[in-house]
Amino acid sequence: MSEHVMSSKMYYTIWIALLCLTVMTAAVSFVDLGRLNTVVALVIATVKALLVVLFFMHVKYASERLTKIVIVAAIFWLFLLLALSMADYGTRHLS
């Protein structure tokens, strides 16, 4: 198995993208989106997690099958979190 070496420029690009997504998460928290606040925050968090997994953990350069499994698992996890959050929110009695 050969190692894949990424350039410093790539690491800095991903790092800046993660910082921008963090700022976006903070900015969206001040906007009233109603029920979509949680959804938007989870989508941004999932994108950040995918960036970390794909680039910093080098899954992008692993086998194609492993990459697909990681992406499917991340999307499944996002939908699971959204479903559970919306189920909790839907069963609350608002007064």
LUMTORZA-898030 format. One record per atom (N, C-alpha, C): residue number from 1; atom name; x negated, y, z negated; residue in one letter. Coordinates in nm, 3 decimals. Atoms other than C-alpha are relative to their C-alpha. Example, Ala and Ser with C-alpha at 12.3 -4.5 7.8 and 13.67 -1.06 7.14 Angstrom:
REM LUMTORZA-898030
NODE     k    a         X         Y         Z   r
NODE     1    N    -0.089    -0.119     0.000   A
NODE     1   CA    -1.230    -0.450    -0.780   A
NODE     1    C    -0.090     0.120     0.000   A
NODE     2    N     0.082    -0.119     0.006   S
NODE     2   CA    -1.367    -0.106    -0.714   S
NODE     2    C     0.077     0.109    -0.073   S
***
This chain:
REM LUMTORZA-898030
NODE     k    a         X         Y         Z   r
NODE     1    N    -0.085    -0.117     0.000   M
NODE     1   CA     0.000     0.000     0.000   M
NODE     1    C    -0.089     0.123     0.000   M
NODE     2    N     0.082    -0.121    -0.007   S
NODE     2   CA    -0.148     0.335     0.100   S
NODE     2    C     0.069     0.113    -0.074   S
NODE     3    N    -0.054    -0.116     0.071   E
NODE     3   CA    -0.108     0.651    -0.100   E
NODE     3    C     0.031     0.110     0.100   E
NODE     4    N    -0.031    -0.116    -0.082   H
NODE     4   CA     0.053     0.953     0.049   H
NODE     4    C    -0.039     0.124    -0.079   H
NODE     5    N     0.044    -0.122     0.066   V
NODE     5   CA    -0.109     1.285    -0.035   V
NODE     5    C     0.074     0.117     0.064   V
NODE     6    N    -0.071    -0.118    -0.048   M
NODE     6   CA     0.103     1.597    -0.008   M
NODE     6    C    -0.086     0.122    -0.021   M
NODE     7    N     0.077    -0.123     0.012   S
NODE     7   CA    -0.040     1.941     0.045   S
NODE     7    C     0.051     0.085    -0.115   S
NODE     8    N    -0.040    -0.092     0.107   S
NODE     8   CA    -0.035     2.205    -0.225   S
NODE     8    C     0.114     0.090     0.046   S
NODE     9    N    -0.105    -0.086    -0.056   K
NODE     9   CA     0.182     2.419     0.004   K
NODE     9    C     0.137    -0.065    -0.015   K
NODE    10    N    -0.127     0.072     0.013   M
NODE    10   CA     0.453     2.151     0.001   M
NODE    10    C     0.048     0.000    -0.145   M
NODE    11    N    -0.037    -0.002     0.142   Y
NODE    11   CA     0.446     2.128    -0.378   Y
NODE    11    C     0.052     0.137    -0.042   Y
NODE    12    N    -0.044    -0.135     0.035   Y
NODE    12   CA     0.475     2.505    -0.411   Y
NODE    12    C     0.134     0.034     0.064   Y
NODE    13    N    -0.128    -0.024    -0.067   T
NODE    13   CA     0.759     2.515    -0.158   T
NODE    13    C     0.114    -0.067    -0.077   T
NODE    14    N    -0.102     0.070     0.076   I
NODE    14   CA     0.955     2.254    -0.351   I
NODE    14    C     0.021     0.067    -0.135   I
NODE    15    N    -0.010    -0.068     0.129   W
NODE    15   CA     0.877     2.431    -0.679   W
NODE    15    C     0.080     0.129     0.012   W
NODE    16    N    -0.075    -0.125    -0.022   I
NODE    16   CA     1.007     2.763    -0.540   I
NODE    16    C     0.147    -0.031     0.027   I
NODE    17    N    -0.139     0.040    -0.026   A
NODE    17   CA     1.320     2.585    -0.412   A
NODE    17    C     0.070    -0.036    -0.131   A
NODE    18    N    -0.058     0.036     0.131   L
NODE    18   CA     1.377     2.441    -0.762   L
NODE    18    C     0.027     0.124    -0.084   L
NODE    19    N    -0.021    -0.126     0.073   L
NODE    19   CA     1.333     2.787    -0.914   L
NODE    19    C     0.121     0.076     0.055   L
NODE    20    N    -0.115    -0.069    -0.062   C
NODE    20   CA     1.580     2.937    -0.665   C
NODE    20    C     0.132    -0.068    -0.037   C
NODE    21    N    -0.121     0.072     0.038   L
NODE    21   CA     1.834     2.665    -0.740   L
NODE    21    C     0.033     0.021    -0.148   L
NODE    22    N    -0.025    -0.030     0.141   T
NODE    22   CA     1.791     2.729    -1.113   T
NODE    22    C     0.060     0.139    -0.017   T
NODE    23    N    -0.056    -0.136     0.003   V
NODE    23   CA     1.854     3.100    -1.059   V
NODE    23    C     0.143    -0.002     0.054   V
NODE    24    N    -0.134     0.012    -0.057   M
NODE    24   CA     2.154     3.008    -0.844   M
NODE    24    C     0.097    -0.059    -0.102   M
NODE    25    N    -0.084     0.060     0.104   T
NODE    25   CA     2.290     2.789    -1.124   T
NODE    25    C     0.037     0.104    -0.105   T
NODE    26    N    -0.027    -0.105     0.099   A
NODE    26   CA     2.257     3.077    -1.371   A
NODE    26    C     0.094     0.106     0.056   A
NODE    27    N    -0.085    -0.102    -0.061   A
NODE    27   CA     2.417     3.323    -1.128   A
NODE    27    C     0.143    -0.049     0.016   A
NODE    28    N    -0.135     0.055    -0.019   V
NODE    28   CA     2.711     3.094    -1.053   V
NODE    28    C     0.074    -0.011    -0.133   V
NODE    29    N    -0.066     0.012     0.131   S
NODE    29   CA     2.776     3.056    -1.425   S
NODE    29    C     0.071     0.129    -0.041   S
NODE    30    N    -0.065    -0.128     0.031   F
NODE    30   CA     2.873     3.425    -1.437   F
NODE    30    C     0.118     0.029     0.092   F
NODE    31    N    -0.110    -0.017    -0.094   V
NODE    31   CA     3.122     3.389    -1.150   V
NODE    31    C     0.113    -0.093    -0.040   V
NODE    32    N    -0.116     0.083     0.037   D
NODE    32   CA     3.471     3.267    -1.233   D
NODE    32    C     0.052    -0.071     0.125   D
NODE    33    N    -0.047     0.081    -0.112   L
NODE    33   CA     3.541     2.986    -0.989   L
NODE    33    C     0.116    -0.091    -0.040   L
NODE    34    N    -0.108     0.084     0.048   G
NODE    34   CA     3.815     2.832    -1.196   G
NODE    34    C    -0.049    -0.141    -0.027   G
NODE    35    N     0.035     0.141     0.021   R
NODE    35   CA     3.802     2.454    -1.189   R
NODE    35    C    -0.129    -0.040     0.072   R
NODE    36    N     0.117     0.036    -0.079   L
NODE    36   CA     3.512     2.458    -0.944   L
NODE    36    C    -0.133     0.031    -0.068   L
NODE    37    N     0.126    -0.031     0.069   N
NODE    37   CA     3.254     2.589    -1.194   N
NODE    37    C    -0.081    -0.127    -0.028   N
NODE    38    N     0.069     0.125     0.033   T
NODE    38   CA     3.168     2.238    -1.309   T
NODE    38    C    -0.047    -0.070     0.126   T
NODE    39    N     0.034     0.067    -0.124   V
NODE    39   CA     3.169     2.100    -0.957   V
NODE    39    C    -0.123     0.065     0.063   V
NODE    40    N     0.113    -0.072    -0.060   V
NODE    40   CA     2.932     2.369    -0.826   V
NODE    40    C    -0.127    -0.024    -0.081   V
NODE    41    N     0.117     0.023     0.085   A
NODE    41   CA     2.697     2.329    -1.124   A
NODE    41    C    -0.055    -0.142     0.019   A
NODE    42    N     0.045     0.137    -0.019   L
NODE    42   CA     2.683     1.951    -1.075   L
NODE    42    C    -0.059    -0.022     0.140   L
NODE    43    N     0.055     0.012    -0.135   V
NODE    43   CA     2.622     1.982    -0.701   V
NODE    43    C    -0.141     0.059     0.005   V
NODE    44    N     0.132    -0.061     0.003   I
NODE    44   CA     2.331     2.220    -0.760   I
NODE    44    C    -0.097    -0.087    -0.079   I
NODE    45    N     0.085     0.087     0.080   A
NODE    45   CA     2.193     1.990    -1.030   A
NODE    45    C    -0.038    -0.126     0.078   A
NODE    46    N     0.029     0.118    -0.079   T
NODE    46   CA     2.217     1.694    -0.794   T
NODE    46    C    -0.103     0.030     0.109   T
NODE    47    N     0.098    -0.040    -0.101   V
NODE    47   CA     2.028     1.880    -0.522   V
NODE    47    C    -0.139     0.014    -0.064   V
NODE    48    N     0.128    -0.014     0.069   K
NODE    48   CA     1.756     1.967    -0.773   K
NODE    48    C    -0.057    -0.137    -0.035   K
NODE    49    N     0.046     0.135     0.035   A
NODE    49   CA     1.736     1.606    -0.889   A
NODE    49    C    -0.051    -0.073     0.124   A
NODE    50    N     0.046     0.063    -0.123   L
NODE    50   CA     1.708     1.485    -0.529   L
NODE    50    C    -0.136     0.053     0.044   L
NODE    51    N     0.130    -0.058    -0.034   L
NODE    51   CA     1.422     1.727    -0.463   L
NODE    51    C    -0.111    -0.059    -0.086   L
NODE    52    N     0.101     0.054     0.092   V
NODE    52   CA     1.236     1.604    -0.770   V
NODE    52    C    -0.028    -0.146     0.034   V
NODE    53    N     0.018     0.143    -0.027   V
NODE    53   CA     1.294     1.237    -0.689   V
NODE    53    C    -0.069    -0.021     0.134   V
NODE    54    N     0.055     0.023    -0.133   L
NODE    54   CA     1.215     1.262    -0.319   L
NODE    54    C    -0.144     0.047     0.014   L
NODE    55    N     0.132    -0.055    -0.024   F
NODE    55   CA     0.905     1.480    -0.338   F
NODE    55    C    -0.098    -0.022    -0.115   F
NODE    56    N     0.093     0.014     0.110   F
NODE    56   CA     0.753     1.477    -0.686   F
NODE    56    C    -0.020    -0.146    -0.040   F
NODE    57    N     0.015     0.142     0.031   M
NODE    57   CA     0.819     1.106    -0.734   M
NODE    57    C    -0.035    -0.081     0.126   M
NODE    58    N     0.045     0.058    -0.127   H
NODE    58   CA     0.721     1.037    -0.369   H
NODE    58    C     0.092    -0.108     0.056   H
NODE    59    N    -0.094     0.098    -0.055   V
NODE    59   CA     1.033     0.837    -0.290   V
NODE    59    C     0.022     0.025     0.149   V
NODE    60    N    -0.017    -0.033    -0.142   K
NODE    60   CA     1.055     1.019     0.043   K
NODE    60    C    -0.098    -0.078     0.086   K
NODE    61    N     0.103     0.069    -0.077   Y
NODE    61   CA     0.738     0.844     0.152   Y
NODE    61    C    -0.003    -0.149    -0.030   Y
NODE    62    N    -0.012     0.143     0.027   A
NODE    62   CA     0.842     0.505     0.022   A
NODE    62    C     0.076    -0.063     0.116   A
NODE    63    N    -0.072     0.067    -0.108   S
NODE    63   CA     1.029     0.252     0.230   S
NODE    63    C     0.134     0.069     0.027   S
NODE    64    N    -0.126    -0.064    -0.041   E
NODE    64   CA     1.332     0.372     0.420   E
NODE    64    C     0.118    -0.054    -0.080   E
NODE    65    N    -0.109     0.063     0.075   R
NODE    65   CA     1.555     0.128     0.234   R
NODE    65    C     0.008     0.058    -0.141   R
NODE    66    N     0.003    -0.057     0.133   L
NODE    66   CA     1.445     0.261    -0.105   L
NODE    66    C     0.054     0.143    -0.001   L
NODE    67    N    -0.050    -0.138    -0.011   T
NODE    67   CA     1.513     0.618     0.006   T
NODE    67    C     0.152     0.002     0.011   T
NODE    68    N    -0.145     0.006    -0.016   K
NODE    68   CA     1.865     0.526     0.115   K
NODE    68    C     0.068    -0.040    -0.131   K
NODE    69    N    -0.057     0.043     0.127   I
NODE    69   CA     1.930     0.349    -0.216   I
NODE    69    C     0.002     0.116    -0.100   I
NODE    70    N     0.008    -0.115     0.092   V
NODE    70   CA     1.817     0.657    -0.411   V
NODE    70    C     0.106     0.104     0.035   V
NODE    71    N    -0.099    -0.100    -0.042   I
NODE    71   CA     2.038     0.890    -0.207   I
NODE    71    C     0.142    -0.048    -0.031   I
NODE    72    N    -0.134     0.055     0.029   V
NODE    72   CA     2.343     0.663    -0.236   V
NODE    72    C     0.025     0.000    -0.151   V
NODE    73    N    -0.016     0.001     0.146   A
NODE    73   CA     2.284     0.625    -0.611   A
NODE    73    C     0.024     0.141    -0.053   A
NODE    74    N    -0.018    -0.139     0.044   A
NODE    74   CA     2.255     1.003    -0.653   A
NODE    74    C     0.141     0.050     0.032   A
NODE    75    N    -0.136    -0.043    -0.039   I
NODE    75   CA     2.578     1.066    -0.461   I
NODE    75    C     0.104    -0.072    -0.085   I
NODE    76    N    -0.092     0.074     0.086   F
NODE    76   CA     2.754     0.791    -0.656   F
NODE    76    C     0.003     0.061    -0.140   F
NODE    77    N     0.009    -0.061     0.134   W
NODE    77   CA     2.630     0.945    -0.984   W
NODE    77    C     0.073     0.135    -0.003   W
NODE    78    N    -0.069    -0.128    -0.007   L
NODE    78   CA     2.756     1.289    -0.875   L
NODE    78    C     0.151    -0.021    -0.003   L
NODE    79    N    -0.145     0.025    -0.003   F
NODE    79   CA     3.102     1.152    -0.793   F
NODE    79    C     0.051    -0.058    -0.132   F
NODE    80    N    -0.037     0.054     0.131   L
NODE    80   CA     3.109     0.958    -1.119   L
NODE    80    C     0.012     0.112    -0.103   L
NODE    81    N    -0.007    -0.113     0.094   L
NODE    81   CA     3.029     1.272    -1.319   L
NODE    81    C     0.118     0.091     0.030   L
NODE    82    N    -0.114    -0.084    -0.036   L
NODE    82   CA     3.284     1.474    -1.125   L
NODE    82    C     0.132    -0.066    -0.039   L
NODE    83    N    -0.125     0.071     0.033   A
NODE    83   CA     3.555     1.210    -1.170   A
NODE    83    C     0.025     0.000    -0.150   A
NODE    84    N    -0.018     0.001     0.145   L
NODE    84   CA     3.495     1.180    -1.544   L
NODE    84    C     0.028     0.139    -0.055   L
NODE    85    N    -0.024    -0.138     0.045   S
NODE    85   CA     3.478     1.558    -1.589   S
NODE    85    C     0.142     0.045     0.033   S
NODE    86    N    -0.134    -0.041    -0.041   M
NODE    86   CA     3.797     1.614    -1.394   M
NODE    86    C     0.107    -0.080    -0.074   M
NODE    87    N    -0.095     0.080     0.078   A
NODE    87   CA     3.972     1.328    -1.579   A
NODE    87    C     0.014     0.059    -0.139   A
NODE    88    N    -0.005    -0.062     0.133   D
NODE    88   CA     3.880     1.489    -1.910   D
NODE    88    C     0.075     0.132     0.006   D
NODE    89    N    -0.064    -0.129    -0.012   Y
NODE    89   CA     3.987     1.833    -1.793   Y
NODE    89    C     0.149    -0.015     0.029   Y
NODE    90    N    -0.140     0.021    -0.036   G
NODE    90   CA     4.313     1.700    -1.648   G
NODE    90    C     0.087    -0.050    -0.113   G
NODE    91    N    -0.078     0.053     0.111   T
NODE    91   CA     4.418     1.536    -1.972   T
NODE    91    C     0.006     0.094    -0.121   T
NODE    92    N    -0.006    -0.096     0.111   R
NODE    92   CA     4.368     1.841    -2.192   R
NODE    92    C     0.133     0.072     0.000   R
NODE    93    N    -0.125    -0.077     0.013   H
NODE    93   CA     4.673     2.018    -2.326   H
NODE    93    C    -0.037     0.145    -0.022   H
NODE    94    N     0.031    -0.144     0.009   L
NODE    94   CA     4.630     2.385    -2.253   L
NODE    94    C     0.121     0.072    -0.060   L
NODE    95    N    -0.113    -0.072     0.061   S
NODE    95   CA     4.836     2.609    -2.475   S
NODE    95    C    -0.021     0.148     0.006   S
***
